[in-house]
Amino acid sequence: MKPQNFILALAFVTTLIIFSACKKADVNAAAPSTPTVNPVTPTSMNQVLDSSLLLSREIYLWYNQIPSTFNAASYADPTKLMEAIRQYSVESGFSAPVDKWSFAMKKKDWDNESNGLVMSNTTANITGDFGISVFFRAEGDLRVRSVEKASPAGEAGIHRSWRVLKINGNTNLTTTNSTFILDNVYNSSNTSFTFGKPDGSTADITLNAATYKTQPVYLDTIYNLSTKRIGYLVFNSFLGDTTQMYNNFQRVFSKFASQDITDIAIDLRYNGGGYVSVQDKLADMLVSSSANNSLMFKEQFNDKNSQYNAATNFQKTGSLNLSRIYFIVSNSTASASELLINNLKPYMDVQLVGPSNTYGKPVGFFPIGVGDWYIFPVSFRSINKNGTGNYFNGLPVNNRVADGLDKDWGDVTESCLASVLKRVTTSSYRPGGNSEFTEVPAAVKNSNAVLDAPFFKGAIGNALRP
């Protein structure tokens, strides 16, 4: 059954349940013509919480581990409730609960974020943000990780690789001061920065939070090296304006095909995922022609809803037909990004290059309406043609290379891209292979995890697509 029909059935079943529980839920997670489901609007936070729990007991992948004594009313809002049910996601082969993602969000905020509109920051109660992200390259070496083109940071001319020397005059930019950095970079309406640029000069720039539209395609280019023509695409999110993304895919891959590229590298380094439907489109363009009409992946629901398990096949598009693909990844590469990689593995030589395993999220969810909230309990897992899934520890890299935070996107000397180009042109990675990799100190890893936490990680099922 199609995912949207699954949501219809879920809506119908849960509406019956909720009518019997004093009409507590608004199950309007789809916009169907039939059957007609009369939404029920909760009138208090307790009703929203009760309804959220009832829905989770139906759809949550590990629903049968939620104890009967679980008290929804003890939580402040659906966000806290969704975070609380995560502890009941015990999976065979893993010592700790695997769910780190079930969440909730106000409908208006999700509608903006999912369509690529940065409108508000509910954490800080401000409008918009700066459009900049930062990471530590080493202790005391804070770098610009990425910049959104249409954001205040993008319009100010800030680039990846610039070193952050001061934030609001504070030079104590160390891993022990991550909370200060987090608050002033992501949760502030106005922050002054001093940057160190690659040419040795400095720039004092004050950023004011603003609204803007994200542009997930950061860069696309072709490298002509020796006898090889390598297409390179930096793709930062599967969320956003899908029409814009599909048009960009068409433009990029038409260019790659017309230039007869021999190899391709897709940079998903900080791509936390998004719409599974966008993953489908990209996979259809990347996969070799021999996979046309073959199984791409299967979605599996809990045993209450196994009749809704579904399979998606490749529908090859475009003339690009390569047997090998390189992905540049990191611990920030998550969910729909990992799904893309896993789906292509049975059909192509898939090579992963980066500083670490990927994030490890082989599961997904749908937005389900409850009053003016959406809840996102994890509801399905995905497996590829070979039955491979459950990569909660992430997908391993073939070549461990430092994240080249000291270089801008597309710089051929940037460590990850340089490793791919070396492999393409010489059939081997850099001399020494993984022995070249220097492990990042724990304090840097932990601080970067804090700085990465505000960014979305998820696979949004094919229901509710615009």
C-alpha positions in Angstrom: 0.0 0.0 0.0 1.2 3.5 -0.8 2.4 5.5 2.3 -0.3 8.1 1.9 -2.9 5.3 2.0 -1.2 4.0 5.1 -1.6 7.4 6.7 -5.3 7.4 5.7 -5.8 4.0 7.4 -3.9 5.1 10.4 -5.9 8.3 10.6 -9.2 6.3 10.4 -8.1 3.7 13.0 -6.7 6.3 15.4 -9.7 8.5 15.0 -11.9 5.7 16.2 -9.6 5.1 19.1 -9.5 8.8 20.0 -13.2 9.3 19.7 -13.5 6.6 22.3 -11.0 8.5 24.4 -13.0 11.7 24.7 -12.2 13.0 21.2 -8.7 14.0 21.9 -6.7 14.0 18.6 -6.5 15.8 15.3 -5.4 13.1 12.9 -5.1 15.2 9.7 -1.7 13.8 8.5 -2.9 13.5 4.9 -5.2 15.4 2.6 -7.4 12.6 1.2 -10.5 12.7 -0.9 -11.7 9.4 0.6 -12.3 8.1 3.1 -13.4 11.3 4.9 -11.8 11.7 8.3 -13.3 14.4 10.5 -10.4 15.9 12.4 -10.7 16.3 16.1 -9.1 19.3 17.7 -7.7 18.9 21.2 -8.8 21.7 23.5 -6.0 21.4 26.1 -2.4 20.4 26.3 -3.4 17.3 28.3 -5.6 16.2 25.4 -2.8 16.8 22.9 -0.5 14.7 25.1 -3.0 11.9 25.5 -3.6 11.8 21.8 0.1 11.9 21.0 0.6 8.8 23.2 -2.4 7.0 21.7 -1.0 7.6 18.2 2.4 6.4 19.2 1.0 3.2 20.6 -0.3 2.5 17.1 2.5 3.7 14.8 5.8 3.7 16.9 8.2 1.1 15.5 8.7 -0.2 19.1 5.2 0.5 20.3 5.1 -2.7 22.3 7.9 -1.6 24.5 6.1 1.5 25.8 4.9 0.5 29.3 1.2 0.7 30.2 2.1 2.9 33.1 3.6 5.6 30.8 2.0 8.8 31.8 1.6 11.3 29.0 0.3 14.1 31.3 3.7 14.2 33.1 5.3 15.9 30.1 5.2 19.6 29.3 4.4 19.2 25.6 4.6 16.8 22.7 8.3 17.5 22.2 9.1 16.2 25.7 6.8 13.2 25.3 8.4 12.2 22.0 11.8 12.4 23.6 10.6 10.3 26.5 9.4 7.4 24.3 12.8 7.1 22.7 14.0 5.1 25.7 11.7 2.2 24.7 13.5 1.5 21.4 15.4 -1.6 22.3 16.8 -3.3 19.2 18.4 -6.7 19.1 22.2 -6.5 18.9 22.4 -3.0 20.5 23.0 -2.4 24.2 21.3 1.0 24.4 18.0 2.4 23.0 18.5 3.2 19.3 15.9 5.9 18.8 17.5 9.4 19.0 15.0 11.1 16.7 11.3 10.9 17.5 10.3 14.5 18.0 7.4 17.0 17.7 7.1 20.5 16.3 4.5 23.2 15.9 2.8 22.8 12.5 3.7 26.3 11.3 7.4 25.8 12.1 7.5 22.4 10.3 5.7 23.8 7.3 8.4 26.5 6.9 11.4 24.3 7.6 10.3 21.4 5.4 9.8 23.8 2.5 13.3 25.4 3.0 12.0 28.6 4.6 14.0 29.8 7.6 11.4 31.9 9.3 11.8 31.5 13.1 13.9 30.0 15.8 11.6 28.7 18.4 14.5 27.8 20.7 15.6 31.4 21.0 12.2 33.0 20.1 13.7 35.0 17.3 12.9 35.5 13.6 15.3 33.7 11.2 19.0 33.0 11.7 22.4 33.9 10.3 22.7 31.0 7.8 26.1 29.9 9.1 27.3 26.8 10.8 30.6 26.2 12.6 32.8 23.3 13.6 36.1 22.8 15.4 38.9 21.7 13.1 41.1 21.3 16.2 41.1 22.5 19.8 40.9 26.3 19.6 40.5 26.3 15.8 36.9 27.2 15.1 35.9 27.2 11.4 33.0 28.1 9.2 31.6 24.8 8.2 29.0 25.9 5.7 27.0 29.0 4.6 23.6 29.3 3.1 23.8 31.4 -0.1 20.7 33.5 0.5 21.2 34.0 4.2 22.8 37.0 6.0 26.1 35.2 6.2 26.0 34.3 2.5 25.1 37.9 1.5 28.0 39.1 3.7 30.4 37.0 1.6 31.4 34.6 4.3 32.8 31.3 3.1 33.5 27.8 4.4 37.0 27.5 5.8 37.2 31.0 7.3 38.5 30.9 10.9 36.3 32.4 13.6 38.7 34.5 15.8 36.1 36.4 17.9 32.4 36.2 18.7 31.0 39.4 20.3 34.6 40.3 21.2 35.2 37.0 23.0 38.4 35.2 21.9 37.9 32.1 24.2 36.6 30.0 21.4 37.6 26.6 22.7 35.7 23.3 23.2 35.1 24.3 26.8 33.0 27.2 25.6 30.7 25.4 23.2 27.5 26.6 24.9 28.6 30.2 24.4 29.4 29.5 20.7 26.1 27.6 20.2 24.0 30.4 21.7 25.7 33.3 19.8 25.9 31.5 16.4 22.5 29.8 16.3 20.3 31.4 18.9 21.0 35.1 18.6 19.3 37.8 16.7 22.6 39.9 16.4 26.2 38.8 16.7 29.5 40.4 15.8 32.3 38.2 14.4 35.9 38.6 13.6 37.0 36.1 10.9 40.5 35.1 9.7 40.5 34.7 5.9 42.7 32.3 3.9 44.9 35.2 2.6 45.8 36.1 6.2 43.5 39.2 6.4 40.7 39.6 9.0 37.1 40.7 8.6 34.8 42.2 11.2 31.2 41.3 10.3 28.0 41.8 12.3 25.2 39.5 11.3 21.5 40.1 12.0 19.1 37.2 11.9 16.8 37.2 8.9 14.4 34.9 7.0 15.5 33.4 3.7 15.1 30.3 1.5 17.6 27.5 1.7 19.4 26.3 -1.5 20.5 22.6 -0.9 22.7 22.5 -4.0 25.9 24.2 -2.7 28.1 23.5 -5.6 28.3 21.5 -8.8 31.4 21.4 -11.1 33.5 19.1 -13.3 37.2 18.4 -12.9 39.3 17.4 -16.0 42.2 15.5 -14.6 44.4 13.3 -16.9 41.9 11.2 -18.9 39.2 11.5 -16.3 36.3 13.9 -16.1 34.9 13.9 -12.6 31.5 15.4 -11.7 31.2 16.8 -8.2 28.0 17.8 -6.4 27.7 19.2 -2.9 24.2 18.5 -1.7 23.3 19.7 1.8 19.7 18.6 2.5 16.8 16.5 1.2 14.4 19.1 2.7 13.3 22.2 0.9 11.5 23.4 -2.3 11.2 20.1 -4.1 10.5 21.8 -7.5 13.7 23.8 -7.2 15.7 20.7 -6.2 14.3 18.6 -9.0 15.1 21.4 -11.5 18.6 21.6 -10.1 19.0 17.8 -10.4 18.0 18.0 -14.0 20.4 20.8 -14.7 23.3 19.2 -13.0 23.0 15.7 -14.3 22.3 17.0 -17.9 25.5 18.9 -17.7 27.4 15.9 -16.3 26.0 13.7 -19.1 26.7 16.2 -21.9 30.3 16.5 -20.6 30.7 12.7 -20.6 31.9 12.5 -17.1 33.8 9.2 -16.3 33.3 9.4 -12.5 31.1 11.1 -10.0 31.4 12.3 -6.4 28.4 13.4 -4.3 29.3 15.4 -1.1 26.7 14.6 1.6 29.1 15.6 4.4 26.6 17.6 6.4 23.3 16.3 4.8 21.1 15.2 7.6 18.4 13.9 5.3 14.8 14.9 4.6 12.2 13.7 2.1 12.5 10.1 1.0 10.8 11.2 -2.3 13.7 13.4 -3.1 16.0 10.5 -2.3 14.0 8.5 -4.9 14.6 11.1 -7.6 18.3 11.4 -6.9 18.8 7.6 -6.8 17.0 7.2 -10.1 19.5 9.7 -11.7 22.6 8.1 -10.2 21.9 4.4 -10.5 23.3 2.4 -13.4 20.9 1.6 -16.2 21.0 -2.1 -15.5 19.1 -1.5 -12.3 16.0 0.0 -14.0 12.8 -1.5 -12.5 14.8 -3.4 -9.9 14.1 -3.0 -6.1 15.4 0.2 -4.6 14.3 -0.4 -1.0 11.6 -1.7 1.2 9.8 0.1 4.0 8.8 -2.1 7.0 6.3 -1.0 9.7 5.6 -2.5 13.1 3.7 -5.8 13.4 0.4 -4.0 13.9 0.8 -2.4 10.5 2.8 -4.9 8.5 0.1 -4.9 5.8 1.4 -1.5 4.8 5.0 -2.6 4.1 5.9 -1.2 0.7 8.6 -1.6 -1.9 10.0 1.1 -4.2 11.7 0.2 -7.5 14.2 2.2 -9.5 12.8 4.2 -12.4 16.0 5.1 -14.2 16.1 8.7 -15.5 18.7 10.6 -17.4 21.5 9.2 -19.6 24.2 9.1 -16.9 25.3 5.4 -16.6 28.3 4.8 -14.3 29.3 1.7 -12.5 31.0 3.5 -9.6 30.1 6.4 -7.3 32.0 8.2 -4.5 30.2 9.7 -1.5 31.9 12.1 0.8 30.4 11.6 4.2 30.8 12.3 8.0 29.0 11.7 11.2 26.6 14.4 10.1 25.5 12.3 7.0 22.2 10.9 8.1 18.9 9.2 7.3 17.8 10.0 3.7 21.5 10.4 2.8 22.3 7.0 4.2 19.2 5.6 2.6 20.6 6.8 -0.8 23.9 5.2 -0.2 22.5 1.9 1.1 20.0 1.7 -1.9 22.8 2.0 -4.5 25.2 -0.5 -2.9 23.7 -3.6 -4.4 24.0 -2.2 -7.9 27.2 -0.1 -8.0 30.7 0.1 -6.6 29.9 2.6 -3.8 32.9 4.2 -2.2 32.7 6.3 1.0 35.3 8.8 2.0 35.4 11.0 5.1 36.4 11.4 8.7 34.1 8.8 10.2 31.2 6.4 9.8 28.0 8.0 8.8 25.4 9.0 11.5 23.4 5.8 11.7 19.7 6.3 11.1 18.1 3.5 9.1 14.5 4.4 10.2 12.0 7.2 9.3 8.8 8.8 10.2 5.8 10.8 9.0 4.3 14.1 10.4 1.1 13.2 12.2 -1.2 16.2 13.1 -2.3 16.6 16.7 -4.0 20.0 17.2 -1.5 22.6 16.2 1.4 20.2 16.5 3.0 17.5 14.3 4.4 14.5 16.1 7.1 12.3 14.5 7.3 9.0 16.2 9.8 6.7 14.3 7.4 4.5 12.3 9.3 2.5 9.7 12.7 1.0 8.9 14.3 0.6 5.4 16.3 -2.2 3.9 17.9 -2.5 0.4 17.7 -5.2 -2.2 20.1 -7.4 -0.2 18.1 -7.0 3.0 20.7 -4.7 4.5 19.5 -2.2 7.1 19.8 -1.6 10.9 23.0 0.4 10.4 22.4 2.2 13.7 26.2 2.4 14.1 26.5 4.2 10.7 27.9 3.1 7.3 31.7 2.6 7.4 34.0 4.6 5.1 36.4 3.0 2.7 39.0 5.7 3.3 39.2 7.8 6.5 40.3 11.3 5.7 40.1 14.5 7.9 37.2 16.9 7.2 38.9 19.6 5.2 37.5 22.5 7.2 40.5 24.7 6.2 39.4 24.7 2.5 36.3 26.0 0.7 33.9 23.7 -1.2 35.4 22.4 -4.5 39.1 23.1 -3.6 41.0 20.2 -5.1 43.4 20.3 -2.1 40.6 19.8 0.4 41.4 16.5 2.1 38.2 14.6 1.3 37.8 15.8 -2.3 41.6 15.3 -2.9 41.3 11.7 -1.7 38.5 11.0 -4.2 40.4 12.7 -7.1 43.5 10.7 -6.2 41.5 7.4 -6.3 39.9 8.3 -9.6 43.1 9.2 -11.3 45.5 6.6 -9.8 43.1 3.7 -8.7 44.3 4.1 -5.1 43.6 6.4 -2.3 46.4 8.6 -0.8 49.6 6.7 0.2 49.2 5.1 3.5 45.4 4.9 3.2 43.7 5.0 6.6 47.0 5.2 8.4 47.2 8.9 7.3 44.1 9.7 9.4 44.8 11.4 12.7 42.0 10.7 15.2 40.2 13.8 16.3 40.4 14.4 20.1 37.3 13.5 22.1 36.8 17.1 23.2 36.6 18.2 19.6 34.3 15.4 18.6 32.0 16.1 21.5 31.9 19.9 20.9 31.2 19.4 17.2 28.3 17.0 18.2 26.9 19.9 20.3 27.3 22.3 17.4 25.7 19.9 14.9 22.7 19.1 17.2 20.4 21.9 15.9 20.4 20.5 12.4 17.7 18.2 11.2 18.3 14.4 11.0 15.5 12.4 9.4 13.9 10.5 6.6 10.4 11.8 5.9 8.2 9.2 4.3 6.5 9.8 1.0 3.2 10.8 2.5 2.4 14.5 2.8 4.6 15.6 -0.1 3.7 18.8 -1.8 
